[in-house]
């Protein structure tokens, strides 16, 4: 009877493992990689300083990573969107092989291919830190007129002063804490909650499995941009990084009526900036393609869509694209079984939009 009970208990586990193998066998490589056992840490990495993210649900097309859903179809590693300190957005590709972060339990190297997001800590220049220390020292004078004037100067610094004032308010210093609390209240009224929340002491690196707190040890991020080529981005200039396949909850993609496959986009060259949708059946033959993700207008759309990974050969789907001005050059590559060619500047170009990309 004990042996029979053991067999009965094993049946559900065996069924689950078999189902998982079947699911992963039918998925493309990038999607299979996104379905992982929650909490798994790669060999050689300590399990410390790791906050588990929401558990993966392979049967869904979107997954939760913290508060952000991951759109897995398609998923191009290292294609990210940066929010800079001036609130501008920059779409780039991560060129670093790893993101290095020091935690209180040791140093970690996170493969860049696995990074879905980074929340950057506030990094201030020595001059700003010295100015904040000077102003906080002046708050301790006990002179109400001085405290009011200094408080106004700190509020004028807005979010740059927030962490220092917050720390002073929580210090317990009888001379500093009370006036700092008054300034903190004024800051919270003057600056939006979103802007204050972006002021953090720790960096957070987000993957599909974990959220890791610590301090990034590299002084810059190596990035590649379509417009300017390779660049080094100072961490002090960055606020957040999110994979381009991520979309905040509740945000929906606007629907565009799909037209028939036009073959190529030469007839649309005068409509720069406009977004179109076409019903396309993927193919690997019957035309030529120049570029990668951004293609010359005479490139055959049905082949370019397969190359970009938005549909497969023989699959019919809606392909969204945006007409854009020609870049200085088009770089060919081999992706998804399709090889495209290099080309110089052309009359115009089109960019194939992937899930999670805005128009």
GIHU-V248147 format. One record per pair of residues at least 4 apart in sequence whose ideal C-beta (glycine too) atoms are under 6 Angstrom apart, sorted by the first residue. I is the first residue (numbers start at 1). J is the second residue. Records with the same first field share a line. If there is no record, write none. Layout:
I=J, J
This chain:
10=14
23=58
24=32
27=31, 32
30=75
31=72
34=72, 208
35=56, 58
36=40, 209
38=55
39=52
41=45, 47
45=108
46=105, 106
48=105
49=103, 105, 212, 213
50=210, 212
51=211
53=65, 66, 211
54=64
56=63
62=69, 71
63=70
64=69
65=70, 116, 206
68=246
70=246
71=245, 355, 356
73=355
74=309, 354
75=245
77=113
78=93, 94, 112
79=93, 244
80=94, 241, 243
81=89, 91, 242, 244
82=90, 238, 241
83=89, 239, 240
84=88, 237
85=237, 239
92=223, 225
93=224
94=112
95=222, 223, 224
96=112, 222
97=112
98=109, 111
99=110, 115, 205
100=109, 217, 218
101=108, 205, 214, 216
102=107, 214, 215, 217
103=214
110=115, 205
114=207
116=206, 207, 243
117=206, 241, 242
118=205, 241
119=204, 240
120=203, 235, 238, 239
121=200, 201, 202, 203
122=163, 199
123=235, 236
124=128, 129
132=164
135=150, 154
136=168
138=150
139=147, 150, 176, 179
140=175, 176
141=146
146=150
147=151, 179
151=183
154=161, 165, 183
155=186, 187, 190
157=161
158=191
159=191, 195, 196, 199
161=165
162=166, 187, 196, 199
163=199
165=180, 183, 184
166=184
168=176, 180
169=177, 180, 181, 184
171=176, 177
172=177
173=177
176=180
187=191
191=195, 196
198=239
202=213
203=215, 216
204=211, 213
205=212
206=211
220=232, 233, 234
221=233
223=231, 233
224=230
242=246
244=356, 357
245=356
247=251, 356
256=277
258=277, 278, 279, 318
259=278
261=278, 280
264=298, 300
265=297, 350
266=297, 298
268=323
269=297, 347, 348
271=323
272=323, 325
274=323
275=322, 359
276=321
277=318, 320
278=319
279=318
280=301, 302, 305, 319
281=316
282=302, 305, 306, 311, 312, 313, 315
283=302
284=313
287=300, 303
289=299, 303, 304, 340
290=296, 299, 330, 341, 343
291=295, 296, 330
292=331, 333
293=308
294=349, 351
295=299, 304, 350
296=330, 343, 346
297=348
299=304
305=310, 311, 319
306=313, 336, 338
307=335, 336, 338, 340
308=352
309=336
310=319, 352
311=315, 317
320=353
321=350, 352
322=351
323=350
324=349, 351
326=345, 346, 348, 349
328=345
329=344
330=343
332=340, 341, 342
334=339
353=357
